[in-house]
Amino acid sequence: MELNYFRDRLFDLLNDSEGMGITDLNTDERNGLLTVMTEDGNVFEIVCQQAAGKGDGWMTAS
């Protein structure tokens, strides 16, 4: 699975989710960042980057 596809699907899942109280969802594709704002005013940032390696030794790919 490609990183862009994964990030797009994650966006779709969050965007379509009910019951999580998401009021705003933004993407910064250049930095691989999803920003999520919730009804209670909290803001979360999700960084999407491909990892290299297997098992417990995963490392961020450059």
C-alpha positions in Angstrom: 0.0 0.0 0.0 1.3 3.4 -0.9 1.6 6.2 1.7 -0.6 8.6 -0.2 -3.4 5.9 -0.4 -3.1 5.2 3.3 -3.2 8.8 4.2 -6.3 9.4 2.0 -8.1 6.4 3.5 -7.3 7.6 7.0 -8.7 11.0 6.1 -11.9 9.3 4.7 -12.3 7.2 7.9 -12.0 10.1 10.2 -14.2 12.3 8.0 -16.9 9.7 7.9 -16.7 8.7 11.5 -19.7 9.5 13.7 -19.5 9.6 17.5 -15.9 10.9 17.6 -17.0 14.6 17.8 -14.8 15.7 15.0 -15.6 19.3 13.9 -12.8 20.0 11.5 -10.2 18.0 9.6 -7.3 19.5 7.6 -4.5 18.0 5.7 -1.0 19.2 5.0 0.2 16.8 2.4 3.7 18.4 2.1 4.4 17.5 5.7 2.2 14.3 5.9 0.1 15.8 8.6 -3.6 15.5 9.4 -5.0 18.0 11.9 -8.2 17.0 13.8 -10.3 19.4 15.9 -12.9 17.9 18.2 -16.1 19.4 19.6 -14.5 20.0 23.0 -11.8 22.2 21.4 -8.9 19.7 21.4 -6.7 19.6 18.4 -4.7 16.5 17.4 -2.0 16.2 14.8 -1.4 12.8 13.1 1.8 12.5 11.2 1.7 10.0 8.3 5.1 8.7 7.2 6.2 5.3 5.9 8.1 3.2 8.3 11.0 0.8 7.3 11.9 -2.5 8.9 9.9 -5.2 10.5 8.7 -6.1 14.0 9.9 -4.1 17.0 12.8 -2.6 15.1 10.7 -0.3 12.9 12.4 2.9 11.9 11.1 5.9 10.0 12.0 5.8 6.3 13.9 8.8 5.0 
